């Protein structure tokens, strides 16, 4: 995931601002970490450079 996306992504639950935490980067891209909503506190994982922006009730295993 490119850092530029942080400027346009928002929480799908409340439309709040997202903060990147525990990021691991490779070759200038964010490969893993967590996006945390500053509004509602929901967390969205980043795995293999892809943020899982599905609402919690629609994610696999959750």
N, C-alpha and C positions, 0 to 999 in steps of 0.2 A: 504494500500500500504506500502510495506517495504521501509525504507530509502535507502537500497541498490540499489533499482531501479533508484534512482536519478543519479547514476553513469553511467547507460547505456541508459537512455531515452534521446532523443533529439527531437527537433522540427520537426514535419513531413513536415512543409512548407519549412524551409530553412536549416534544420539540425543543427541549433544553439544550444548552451548550454541552459539548463533550470534552473531557480532559483525558489525555493520553497518559497511562501509567504503566510502569514495568515494561517499557518498550525494549525490544531487541532489534537492531538494525543490521542490514547487510547490503552492501553496494548501494547505499543511499536510500534504501527502502525499509519501511517498518515491516518486519517479518512476524513478530509476535508481540503480545502485550494485551492491554485491556483499555477500552474506552469507557469512561465512567461519566454518567450524566450528572451535571452539577445541579439540575433541577429536582429530579426524582430519585437519583441514586442508582438507577438501573445500570448494570454492567454488560458490556458487549465485548466478547473475546476476539482477538485477532490471531488467526492461525494460518501459517504459511502465506502471510501477506494479505489475507482476505478477512475483512471485518465481518462478523456475523451480526448483522443489524436487524435480524428478526426479533419481534417482541418475544419476551420470555415464554409465553404460552404456546408459541409456534416453533420453538427450537427443538431439535432432536434431543431426546434424553432429558428434557426439562420442562 
